[in-house]
C-alpha cells in the first residue's frame, strides 16, 4: 500500500513531493522523510522518470529550509511551549532531555549528526531554536548535514535500485528482501540507540541536580 502511494505521489508530483515531505519532517512533523528519500531514489533508478541529481537537490533544499523554519519555531516557542505541545508530534520530555544532553555535550556537531539519527532529524531544529543556539553555527552545520545526508542516502539507494533493475527473477527478489532486512535492522539499531541516549541523558540530568 505504501509503495503504491509513493509511486502515485512521485509520478504526479515528482520533486515537489520530495521537497515537501523532507521539509515538513525537518520542521518537526513526524513524516517518513527517510523512506521518501530512499523511495524516490529507487524510483528514479528503476523508472528513469526522475533525475537523481534533482532528487538530491530537492531533498537537500527541503532539509535545509525546513530545518531553518523549525529553528525559528523553536526559538519563538521556547522549551515551555514545546513541553506542553510537543507530545502531539512525538517530541516527548525524554526526547527533549536527550536533545539538551547532546547539545551540551557536542554543540553544533549534533545538528550535523542529527540528520542521520531518526528522532533527532525531526526535532533537532526545534530544540536548537529553543536552546537559542547561534543561528550562524546552526545554519553551517545544518547545511553540511543536509547535503551529506541527502547525497549519501540518495546515491546508495539509486545504485541499489539500478542494480535491482538490471537483474531479473529470483535474484532481484532476494536482493529486494535483503534490502528490506538491512533497512529494518538499521531502524532497530537506531531505536535501541535512542533508548541508550535517553538513559544517559536522564543520568546526566540527575547528576546535575545532585551536584
Steps between C-alpha positions, in 0.01 A plus 500: 500500500779745595694410183193569284435832673863602464499404130185706445642806678831486318334442164269801535701744714862389457759726660235716671383215725862412587567863598173528695525177702867553591434865587195433717681220686790739566253750648393244761216302341534121538507418127695217328776721360759224487260264322416775250869561433574132439176439309551798267857395424402140421208633292743718304728202436232250401271724291724776368215748556700704753859623482696397811689833497173692533372254762811577710460875438130498596565293813796713612304823444205360695723387785681835531193721463286281727766492770535877494123546531506246786778702664286817481197317646712355783654837580158666506331223701776421750524186712186566713274505191681204344452300820131588501423417136797287392338168588243553223777461239710246689733746675482344847671638810755217485589591143544862604732382779703306244518804273606731781760245616647465150507877438692556824741215428564543128377847402447578131616158384168361629323692222716313247472153652130558575433467127600133524307411820126444455345685795764778506447573131139596572557708814859630500406832333220567750732426792784706353266799473361447851858482632575835329791342313689755287316500165820529296644189666170321452479602133853374425457156661145472368607566141795260518289230664209544259720471191699205641187308608309545176803427281600186691152348527386593149819374334496169688128442433538599133780250439302231682195573285709504183656165589161348579368626165778321315438163662187296448306220662592348832826690540313830488252375761783381727675837472176683574436289811863552605463877466184494713681297767794741502269802535300322774820418690615861472167626639521250789855613577399868501206433732725311738759778486226755575413312821868497599524876443184556706653310792826696475313831486292409804812403699675823400198706604487325839872560549453872429213521749701332779823694430 
